[in-house]
């Protein structure tokens, strides 16, 4: 089955893995570019509504927080997290992970 861009699921999955690998490689040298890869990947993970995806989303959130701190953009991260919390408040396992990983109180 093709998605809106005419890609198969397999092609889209491969492309996503390549982007994530590129982000890993560029973490130290280009943190702003890495944010443009990691941040948009978070909400699709949360929307998968399973514990593994939630854990991956929280891992990415922690990375995004770290990069935003380095770039003196903590307020932007707080705003992003402030959007995610009410949007996904019914996903109790996700909210519990945020709490246990120190992202919310």
C-alpha positions in Angstrom: 0.0 0.0 0.0 1.3 3.5 -0.9 1.1 6.5 1.4 0.5 10.1 0.4 4.0 10.5 -0.9 3.8 7.3 -3.0 6.0 5.3 -0.7 5.4 1.8 0.6 5.4 1.3 4.4 8.7 -0.5 4.0 10.2 2.4 2.1 8.9 4.8 4.7 10.3 2.7 7.6 13.7 2.5 5.9 13.8 6.2 5.3 12.8 6.9 8.9 15.7 4.6 10.2 18.1 6.4 7.9 17.1 9.8 9.2 17.4 8.6 12.8 20.9 7.2 12.1 21.9 10.5 10.5 20.7 12.3 13.6 22.8 10.0 15.8 25.8 10.8 13.7 25.3 14.6 13.9 24.4 14.8 17.6 27.6 16.5 18.7 28.3 18.6 15.6 24.9 19.8 14.6 22.4 19.7 17.5 20.0 22.1 15.8 19.7 19.9 12.8 19.2 16.9 15.0 16.2 18.6 16.6 14.5 18.9 13.2 14.7 15.1 12.9 13.9 14.0 16.5 11.2 16.4 17.5 8.7 15.6 14.6 9.2 11.9 15.3 7.9 12.1 18.9 4.2 12.5 18.4 3.8 9.7 15.8 5.4 7.4 18.3 3.0 8.5 21.0 0.1 8.0 18.6 1.1 4.3 18.2 -0.4 3.8 21.7 1.8 1.0 22.9 4.4 0.9 25.7 7.4 0.3 23.5 6.5 3.4 21.4 5.9 5.4 24.5 9.4 4.4 25.8 10.9 5.4 22.5 9.1 8.7 22.5 10.3 9.5 26.0 13.8 8.6 25.0 13.6 11.1 22.2 12.0 13.7 24.4 15.0 13.4 26.8 17.4 13.8 23.8 15.4 16.8 22.6 15.5 18.4 26.0 19.3 17.9 26.2 19.9 19.5 22.8 17.5 22.4 23.6 19.3 23.1 26.8 22.6 23.1 25.0 21.1 25.6 22.5 19.6 27.7 25.3 16.1 26.8 24.2 14.7 25.3 27.4 11.6 27.5 27.2 10.9 26.0 23.7 11.2 22.5 25.2 8.9 23.4 28.1 6.3 24.8 25.5 6.6 21.6 23.4 6.1 19.4 26.5 3.3 21.7 27.6 1.6 20.9 24.3 2.1 17.1 24.6 0.9 16.7 28.2 -2.8 17.8 27.7 -2.9 16.3 24.2 -2.0 12.9 25.5 -3.2 13.0 29.1 -5.5 10.0 28.6 -2.5 7.8 27.7 -1.8 6.9 31.3 1.2 4.7 30.6 2.8 7.5 28.6 2.1 10.0 31.3 3.6 7.6 33.9 6.7 7.3 31.8 7.1 11.0 31.6 6.8 11.2 35.4 9.2 8.3 36.1 11.8 9.8 33.7 11.6 13.2 35.4 9.9 15.1 32.6 6.8 16.0 34.6 6.0 16.1 38.3 
